[in-house]
């Protein structure tokens, strides 16, 4: 168990994600939830948070978006061609039929889980929304590092998700204790990872998620 010293005011987490050769992995969703399973007081009401999943150059931007349960996401189309955005994922099934610009109201993501996005016109377009039941989340940068600030003192479970790993190969969760200062956490993802952009092509089947 990793621990940070300190007390009630809480602190921060510095999370690094690496592969089995020790190389950093970027664009990994990391998040912490209370070890007792009780949602923290910092959780926001549904609809209070907003996010954007844009579309540029026939791609979803960002490729991976992590949000808290209840967040409203808009899907503007910044391309000069029409897109038809949809998801079959259990966490959120929806469809935004053929459109350009910003014509649809936000979609509320009200269930935790991974939502895989596609375009009915352009099979090579894939994006991911990771919906989590916590306000404490981040994505790793090019150095494979993410920082989560303002975590109240207590015991937490740290989890990570990336589309580059098969679900069965995702790393196990870790339990940590947060106090004042910064707790350092390293997450190791074993096994073969798909190349950084291989999962944007149409050969990836939806039953993977």
Buried (B, 14 or more C-beta within 10 A) or exposed (E): EBEBEBEEEBBBBBBBBBBEEEEBBBBBBBBBBBBEEEEBEEBEEBEEBEBBBBBEEBBBBBBBBBBBBBBBBBBBBEBEEBBBBBBBBEBBEBEBEEBBEEEBEBBBBBBBBBBBBBBBEBEEBBBBBBBBBBBBBBBBEEEBBBEBEEBBBBEBBBBBBBBBBEEEEBBEBBEBBBBBEBBEBEBBBEEEBEEEEEBBEEEBEEEEB
